Amino acid sequence: MLLIVLPLIGYDYVRSDLQERQEWSGTVIRVYSQRSFPGSRSFEHYWDVRTVAGEVRSPRIRPKSLWSHGRVGDQVVKRAGDFNPMTIGRR
């Protein structure tokens, strides 16, 4: 069991650290959830964001209350050092 759980925890930590270092801004184009891993009962929550540069980013959003307030068309800014992007208005 530990051979399965420890790599997942490590992967989650690395992924979270990389997201925290990112810096960009854009518009929310999709709000969705997906299972943490196949067969899991827990979900992770995401926004797809089209950045000013035209890329599509899919940051994981914690807590769920922040995720549920995100709407397609919201303008967001992701600053380095912050895990979640911050909404700054709607189109």
N, C-alpha and C positions, 0 to 999 in steps of 0.2 A: 504494500500500500504506500509506504514512504517513497518507493522508487517512482511512483506515479505523481504523488502530491508535491514533492519537493521541486521537480522540474517545472511544474505548473506555477508554483509560487515564485520561483526564480524568473520565469518568463513574464509573469505579471509585473514583478518589480522592475525589470528592465524596460518593459513597454511603458509603464507609468513614468519612469525617469525620463525616457526619450520624449514623451508627450509634454512633460513639464518644461523641457528645454526649448520647445518650439515657440516660434513667434510669427504670427500672420494675422490677416484680417480678411473678412469675406461675408458671404450671404448664405444662410441656411437654405439648402435645397431639399433636404429630407430629414425626417425625425423617425427613428426606428429602434427596436430592441432585438436582440438575438440571444440565444442560449449561451451561457458562459463556455460550455463545451458540450459535445453531443451527449445526450442522455441526462444532462443536468436539469435541475428544477430552477436554478437561479438564472437570471438574465442580466446582460450588460446593456447599457443604453448609449445610443450614439446619435450624433447629428452628422449628416454629410454637409460639408461647407465648400462652396466654390470660392476660392481665394481671389484676391485682386489680380494675381498672376495667372488665373485660369485653372489652377490645379484643384482637384477635389480632395479634401481632407476629411477623415472620419474619426474625429476625436471621441473617446469614450467620455461620457458625462456622468459625474458623481456630484451630488446626490441625485436621486431620482426626481426630487422636487424641482431641481433646476432643469433637468431634462424635460420634464412634463410642461414646463413653461415655454420651451423653445417652439417656434413656429416657422414654417416655410416663409422666407422673405425677411426674417430677422437679420439685422446687420450685427456681426460679432467681431470681437478682437481677442486674439489669444496672445498673451504676453508671456515672455520667458519667466519662469519661476512660479507661474500660476498653473495649476493642473487643468482647470476648466476655462474655456473661452467665456467672455463676458458679453452679454447682449448690450448693444448701444442704441437700438432703435429698430424700426420697421420700415420697409420700403413703401 
